[in-house]
Amino acid sequence: MAYWLLKTEPETYSIEDLRREGRAIWDGVRNYQARNYLLRMGEGDLCFIYHSSTNPPGIAGLARVVRTRIPDPTQFDPGSPYFDPRATPERPRWYTVEVAFLEAWPLIPLKELKALFPPDHPLVRRGNRLSVMPVPPEVAERLIGRKGSR
């Protein structure tokens, strides 16, 4: 099993939205490195849901990957902001996964995450953060253990 961080703006899609729906595809990712991480995900992998563009940003809960290598349907929809005119159903360019809600947590703010992640990890390093990132197993285990002590 691998661990991942999925970044979302809570005003657009939050852990509570995922709780209400139960399952959702993680669509709209339009960064090649993030897409490649989505392609590496396996069924059963755990995903930390990270709320960004909010004060404070941080990890808000946990989901599990339930389906992989799904062509992102938004790439084919001309009405979608994620439409890609070069993508076709025969040759999709963008893929996603379906995740299932596991649990919402009291927010673990970025300030606390900086003490848990290695200083060179993209999540805690200054600058742009990818919307999908791997999480080292030792960090994931510390996060899962930490939420239980909150």
Buried (B, 14 or more C-beta within 10 A) or exposed (E): EBBBBBBBEBEEBBBEBBBEEEEBBBBBBBBEEBBEBBEEBEEEBBBBBBBBEBEEBBBBBBBBBEBBEBBBBBBBEEEBEBEBEEBEEEEBBBBBBBBBBBEBBEBBBBEBBEEBBEEEBBBBEEEEBBBBBBBEEEBBEEBBEBBEEE
